[in-house]
Amino acid sequence: MKPLQPDQSHPIGHYRPLVLLGEGAMGQVFLCLGQDGRVAAVKRIHPSFSKDDGFRVRFRQEVEASRRVSGAYTAAVMDADPEAEAPWLASVYVAGPSLRDAIDASGPLPVPSMRRLIAGLATALSDVHRAGLIHRDLKPGNVLLTSDGPRVIDFGIARAAEGAEFTSTGTVVGSPAYMSPEQAEGKDLTPASDIFSLGTLLVMAATGQGPFTGTTAAQTLYNVVHEPPQLDGVPPEMLPVIEACLAREPEARPTPAQLLDLVGPIDHEGPVWPVAIQQLIDKQEAEVRHVLALPPPEPPPPPRKPRWPKVIALIGAGAAVVALAVTQGMAPVSGTVIEPEQREPVAQALSVDRLRDIDACALLEDETFGDTTLQPSSYSTYLHRCRFGEGGFSSDSLNLELGATIDRSRMTATGEQVAGQAVLQESTSSGCSSAVALPDSPQQAITIDVSGESPLCDHLSAALDVAVDKLRTEPPQQNLPDDSLARTDICALVDDDAARQQLGVIQSKTADDLSTCRIDAINGSGNLRAELTYAETFGPNNSYRDVEPVQLDGVTGYVSNRSSSCALEWKHRDFEEGKSDQVMPTIETVRVTYTPRDDKAKPCKQAESIANAVLKNLPPAG
């Protein structure tokens, strides 16, 4: 990320540039903030291209085609203006390094990460091909790695397979080292061309170098067409998949769906990427949070004279329609119309730190969906979650959670949006679930789920819309004492040095939700969970499990020792205020759970050491 030059700070459409992400022969890419609070990667095409009428035609066609691509492993196109003086395209911003940069930093990927990479890219290509497109430039620079998997970006040269071709046969478009033989020869392409490119990309991910790379572009193209791939160093487990992708004949290559069958079992519990790559991801996410926290620059002076008054009039009319729709949908009790500019930007309203202070139950309390008016259940004792319904676990209950960890590989985009954010859904035999990812932590989300077959499943998007709108307009704050841990980043309480001393080299340290931190060790010694909990009873008064007292540094904890793990819990403070009249009084506690992989290990010893380290970082309790 680079600071903006003075001539780069002018708005691009209705997006305000924040920093420069990169630039190339085609133009520049900026991290931008939209008027609706969405963060976007905006590619502004070099003005010289706009002088070519043929380019504008191609660009317009590519934008229209790319809008049809959506899915968990692609960066969806949000907006574009092919008619602007400098045409531009905005897509969902993905915080993470390119596959090329990741391999340069960490070396070849281990087999578990390779499987996750293949599954994500196969799913992305399935979405691309289903939209009638061929990507045509699948290379390491167009694959970004995030905490929950890869993302395919840049459909700038994609062509509708069923539409007119603007690049004539005989013209080579793409990156030589990652082309298919038919692409290198300028022949007509099918979706199988992307599968070959995927195979070359996977060799690079597994070995650090491509299978056809030569000393010159011409030599590389010759190798692609005439030479066998160099597969030295590819793990044996990956050879069947890669060799299938690199079949010379397009019809012999697998489809994306067949690739998912070939890839083998995927470990969804372990970390997605090696530590070095996760650190790159964390760094980029932190940089984005820093940029978003900076005060906005002074706006540039308005233009002297509108160049297209008719277009501006249409934009104004569109804004009026949007304002009307919002007003009718919200119908504030006070009668005050909340204009769009009065809404807090999504990136701030849905930030992790902001959500820690929100009363989850108040977001949907007394709201009606279908024939059901939601009321918090007396079973709802978690600050960052709320269960609505007559019974605690009845099929009619609706559950709202702020900052829950989601597995995007199990969710699909519905095509709907809430405040410009894509709505994700997961349907199972046991119920339904919808989510909106958090802009500053995409592996976490605001989730709503319903157990069993319930009419409420038809209203999840509407419920998300109400919750998010309240977060942007009148966020309900919890009545928290100063010494409550609810505002605390639990992962920050676990000292890295203490964790390494007990567990060895740390592989990952991630938030499972706003109240839980999970730490995994790279040497396979086990995993650790530190969590903030709320309960009506505690320690020896808890009838659900047998506990034994243990003296920690300044407090008495209680150990629940099972054969496979050890849980150590202590009280931080009484929390009698609750969240609403319906919610029972609670006790705020901290629990450390250690689960070793070695059956002969003594987990309570490690749990006690970690607990004492956490105690040193806790704020004093009243």
N, C-alpha and C positions, 0 to 999 in steps of 0.2 A: 504494500500500500504506500502510495506517495501523496504528499500534500498537493493541493490544487494550485495551478498557476492562475494568475489573475484572469486570463482569458478562458479559463475552464470552469468558472464558478457560475456562469449563467445557467438558468434552468434548461433542462432537456425535456421538452413537452411540459408535463406537470410533475417532473421529478427534479429534485434538488441534488446536485452532485455533492458528495462528502469527501471522497478521496479518489485518486486514480488507481485502478486495479491493474491495468496493463494496457499495452498498445502494440499495434502491429501494422502491417501494410494496409489492412482494410480500415483501420480506425482505432478508436480508443474505447476502453471499457471502464466505467465508473461505478463505484458503490454509491447508490442514490437513495434518497428518502422521498417517497411519494406523498402527496397531499393527504392521503388516507392513512399515513403512518406506516405503510409497508416498506420494507427494505428490498431493493432490487439491484440487479446487475444490469446496467444500461449500456448497450453497445452503440456508440455513435459512429456512423460510417463517414469516412473521409469525404469532404465535399467534392473532390475530383471525380468520385464515382457517380455522383448525382447528375453529372453532365451527360452521362450515357443513358439514353432513354431505355435501352435494352436492359441495363442494370436495374432500373426502377421496376420494370416489368418483372424481372426475376425476383427481386427483393419482395415485391408485393405478393407474388405467388408463394415464395418460401415462407413468408409470415403467415399467410392463410393456412398453408399446409401444417406448419409447426404448431399452430394453435390446437390442432386435433390431437397432439401428443400430450398425455397426462399419465402420471403414475408415480409410485413411490421412489423410483430410481432415475427419474429424469427431472431436469430443471425446467418447469413449465414456462411457456411464453405468457407474459402478463399483459403486455401492451406494445404498440408499435406505431410509427408514423412513416410510411414509405414516401409520403408526399412532402415531408419537411425539407428545408433547404439542405440540411445534412440528415439523411434518413437515420432513424434509430429504432432499436428494439430493446424492450425491457423483459427480463426473465427473472424468475425466483433466484435470489442470491443464495449461493451455497458456500458456507464457511468450511474450507478444508483445502489441503494441498492437492495438486494434480498427482496422478499416479506416477508420473515421471519424477516429480520432486520428492514424492514419498519414497520411491525406490532409491533415489540418490542419497536420501538421508538415512534410511534404515537397512538397505540391502534387499535382496530378494525376499519375497513374502513366504512365510511358512505355509504348510499345506492347509491348516484350518482357515487361514485368511484367504488363501487361493480359492477355497470352496465358496466362501462368502462372496468373494469378488465375482466368481463365475455366475453364481446364482443371481446376484444383483444385476449384472450386465445382461444376462440372458433375459431377465424380466424386463429390463429397459428396452432391449431390442424387440421383444414381443410387443410392447406398447407402441414403439415406433412403426413396426411393420403393420400392426393392426390399423394404424391410421393411414395406411397406403403410402408410406414413405420408405426411403432407403437413406440411411445416415450419410454414407459415402466418405466420411472422414473420421472414423472411429480410431483414435490414437491415444496414447497416454496423456497428452495434454488436454484432451477433451473428456477425461474421466477424473472427477474429483472425489476424494475420500472424506466421508463424514463419520461421526461417531457410530452411526447405525448402518453404514454400508456405503457403496459407491453411488455416484450420480453421473449420468451421461449428460453432457452439455453441448451447446453450439450446434444447432441444426441449420446453421447459416448456408450450407451448400446442399441441404436436403432437397430432393425433388419428389414431387408426387409421382408415384410409379405409374399411375393411370392417367396422368396429365401430360401436357405438352412438354417436350424436352427443349430447354433453352441452351444446353451445351451439346453441340453436335457430336456425333460419333466420330472418334478419332482424337478428341480433346481429352487430356488427362486432368482430372480434378481430384485432389486428395494429397496425402502424404506418402511418398514413395515407399518408405520402409514398412508401411502398414496397409498397403493396397492389396487387393486380390489380383490374380493373374489377368482376369478379364478386364479389370479396371486399368491395370498398367498398359494393356494393349488398346485401350480406348473403345472397348466393346460395350454393347448394351448390358446393363446391370440388373440383377434381381436381388431380393433380400439376402440370398446366399453370399453375396459379396461382403456384407457386413459380418457374416459368420467367419469368413476367412480373416478379415481384419481383426476380429476378436481373438482368433487363434494366435496371430502374430503378437498382439498385445499381451496375451497370457504368457507367451514365452518370455517377453521382456520382464513381466512381473515376477516370473519364477526364477529367472537367471540373471537379470540385470541388463540384457541386451537382446535385440530383435533377432529373428531367425534368418533374415535375408540381408542384413545391413552390409553395404559395401563401402568402398572408400569414396565413391562419388554417387550422385543421384542416379546417373545412367547405369552404373554398375549394380546399384541396388535394384533398379527396375529389371535389369537382366536376370538377377538372381531370383526375383519374385516369379518371373515367367518360366525360367529354364532350370533352376537349381533346386535340389531338395532342401528343406529347412534344416538349419543347424539346431539340434535339440539337446546338445550336451548340457548337462546340469539340470534338466527338467526332472523333478521328482517322479519316480515311477508311477505313483498314484495319479499323477496329472497327465501322463502320456496318452491314455485312451481318449480323453476329452480333447486335448490339443491336436492330436493326429487327426481326429475326425473333423475338426474345424478346418484343418489345412489340406483337406482333400483337394486335388487339382480340379476335378469336375464339380461345378456348382451343385448339381443334383445329388452328389454323394455326401454333401455336408449336412449335418443335423439342423433341424429347426431350433429356435429358442426353447420350445417346449421339450424337445428331445434332449437338449443340453441339460435341462434341469433334472432329467432322469439319469443322465450319465454322470453328473457331478458327484453323486454319493451322499452319505449322511453329512449333515451340517450341524455343528455344535452351536446352538443358539444361547447357551449359558455362558460360555467363555468369552473373552474379549474379542472384538472384531479384528483389530489390528495390533501389531507389535507396539511396545511402549513408545519408541521414537516417533512413530507415525501419529499416535494419539496425542503426543506432546505438540506436534505441529498443528493438529486440529484444535487443541485447546488454546494454542497461541493465537491462531486466527480468530477463534471465537472471542477471545479476550480483546483482541485488537478492534473487532467490530463493536463490542460493548463500549470500549473506550471512545471510539469515534462517535457513537450515538449519544454518549454522555456529554460531549463537547457542546458549548453554546453554538447556535447556528450563526453562520457568517452574515454580515450585513447584506441584505438583498440588493441585487444590481438595480440601477435606475430603470424605471419603466421605459419601454420604447416610445419614441416620440409620436409615432403614428401607426396604428394597427395596419398590418399589411393585407390581412384577409378579414375584413369586417364581417362578412357573411359567416365565415367559419367561427369567429368569436361569438357571434350571436347564437349560433347553434350550440356551442359549448355552454353558454349561459343558460339556454333553455334546458339542456340536459341536466345541468346542476339543479335547476328548479324542480325537475321531475324527481331527481334523487332525494332532494330535501323533503318533498311531499311524501315520498314513499317511507322515508325514515320517520317522519312525524306521525303518519298513520299507524306505522308498525309499533312505535314506542308508546304513544298516548300517555305522556308523563302525568302523574297524579296531580302535580302542582299546576298543570295547565301551561307550564313554560315550555316553549318549543326549543329543543336543543339543536342548534345548527351544527353542520358537520365540522366547522372550524372550532367549535367548543369541545369537541371530543378529543381526548388525549390520544396521541399517536399510538398505534398498536404496539410498536416496539417497546414503548415505555409501560403502557398499561398491562401488558402481558409478560413483563420481565420477571425473572425468577425472584429477585429481591422484593419486588412490589407484591407478588402473590403471597409471600410469607406473612404479610400483615392483613390479609383479606379474610373476612368472615364468609366461609364457603356457603353456609346455610342461608345467609341473607341474600345471596345472589339469585336464588330461585324460590325462596319462601313466599307463599301466597300466589305464585304464578300458576296460571291454568293452561293446560295443554290437553286438547280434546275434552274429555269429561272429567279430567283429574286435576284437582287443585293441590299443589305440593305443600306438604307440611313436614318439617324435620322430624325424624324418628327419634325416640328416646335412646335408641342404640347408637346414635351418632356422636361419638366421643372423641373424634379426631379433629384437630384444628383445621387441617388443610383438606378435609373431606367432609361430605355430608350425605347422609342417607335419608331419603324422603319416602314416606309410606307408613301405613298402619302398623305393619310388623317389621321387625328388624331385618329379616331375611326373606320376606315374602316375595312371590313372583311379581307383585305389583309395585315393588320398591324401585326407585330410581336413585342412582348413586353418582354424585358429582365429586371429582377429585381435581385439585389444582397441583400441577407439576408432576403428574404421574409419568413414569417411564413407559414408553410405548415401543413395540417391535414393529417397525414399518414393513418388514417382510410379510407380516400377517394382516396388514391393512391395505385397503384400496381407496383411491380418491373417488368421491361420489360425484364430482363435477360441480358441487355446490361450494359456495364460499361464505365465510363469516368474517365481516370486516376485512375483506380482501385476502383472508387466509383460507387455504384449501381445507375442506372438511374430509377427514379420513374415517373409514368405517371398517368394522369387523363383525361379521355375522356368524354365529355359531349355533349349534343345536341347543345350547343352554341359554341363549339370549341374544342381545344386540349391544353394540358399542360404537360410539362416535367420538372423534377427537379433533382438536385444533392444536397444532404444534406451537411451542413457544418460540418466538423469533430469535431470542438470544441463546436458546438451548434446544435445538430441534429434536433431540432424543426425548424431551419431556413435553407434556401437553396438558391441556385442560380436557378431561375425559368425562363422558357421561355414558353409563351403561345401565341396562335393565336386564334382570334375570328372568328367564322363562319367556313364554309367549305373552306379550302384553301390547295393548294398543299404544302404549307410550313409545314403542319402537318407531312409530311413524312420526314422532315429534322430537327426535334427538337433535336434529339440525336447528329447529326452532328454539329449543332449550339452550343450545350453545350460543345462538344469536343473542338471546336475552342476557345470558351470563356475561358474554364479552362486552355487550353494549353497556351494562352496568359498570363493568371494570373501567370503561373508557369515559363514563359520564359521572357516576356517583358511586365510586368504589366503596363498599361497606367495610369499614375498618373494625378489627377485633378490639375488644376492650381488654387489652393485655397489660399486665404490670411490667415495669421496666426490666425486671429480672427474668422474664419469661424467655425460654429458649426457642420460642416459635419463630423469631426473626433471625435465628442463627443458622449459618451454613454448617451443617453437621460434619461435612467432610473436613472443614477447617479445624474442627476440634481434635481430629486424629492426627497427631504429630507424625510426620513422615519418617523421622529418624527412629521413633519408637516402633512404628509399624515395621520398618526394615529390620530392626533388631530382633523382633519376635517372629516375623514371617519370611525374612530374606528379601531378595530383590522384588520390588513391587511391579506387577504387570499392569494393573489398572486401578484407578481410584475414581469411582463414579457415584453420582447421586441416583438412587433408585426412585426417590420421590423427594419432596421438600423436607422430609423428616428422617431420611435414611441414607446412609453412605455405605457402599460396598467396596471392599478392597480385596483384590486377588493377587497372589504371589506368583512370580514367574517360575519358581522352582517346584511348583505343585504342592507346597506345604499345606495349602488350604485357603479358605476365604474368611473374611471378617466383616461383620455388619455392626455398625453403630447407629442406633436409632433413637429418636425422641418419641416417647409413647405417652398415652393418656389412658387412665383406667380409674374405675371407681374404687377398686381394692388394689393392694400392693403387698409384695413380699409374703410374710406368713399369713396374711389375711386373704390371700388369693387361693381359692379352693380348687383352681383348675390344675395346679401342678405343685409338686413337693419341692420345697426350697430349703437351703441351709444358709445361715448368716455367715458373712465373711467381712473382716475389717479392712476397709480400704483407707486411703489417705484422708482421714477426717470424716468419713461417713461410713455407715454400715450398709453393705450391699447384700444381696441374696442371690445365691447360685442355684441354678437348675441344671444339673449335670445329667445329660443323657449319654447313651453309648456312642453317638456319632458327633455330638457337639456339646458346647458349654455356653449357657446364657447367664450373664451377670447383670443384675439390675439394681439401681439405687434411686431414691427419691431426690429430685432436685428442689421441688417446692410443691405446696398445695396450690391448687388452681380451682378455686371455688366459684369464680364468676360464671364459668360455662360460656356457651355461645348464644343461647336463647333460653326462654322460659322452659322449652321442652327438653333441654339437655341436662343430664344429671351432673352433679359436681364431680370434678375429676382431680387426679393427682398427676403432676408432670414428672415423668421419670426418664432416665437414660438407661438404655440397655446395650450391652456389648455381647455379641454372639460370635464365637469362633468355631468353625467347622473344619477340622483337619482332614486331609486325604489319607493320612497314615493312621490305621486302626490302633496302633500302639502308642500314639501320641497322647499327651496329657493336656487336653485343650483348656482346662480351667486355669492353668498356670499362665498361658499366653493371654487369656481373656483378662485375668487380674492385672497383668502388667499393662495391657492396653488401657484398661479402665482407669488406672492411676494416672496414665499419661493424659487421658481425656479430662480427668478432674482438674488438672493443672490449668487447662485452657477454658474451663467453664466460668462464666460470670458469677459473682457471688449471689447466692439466693437470699431473699428476704425472709 
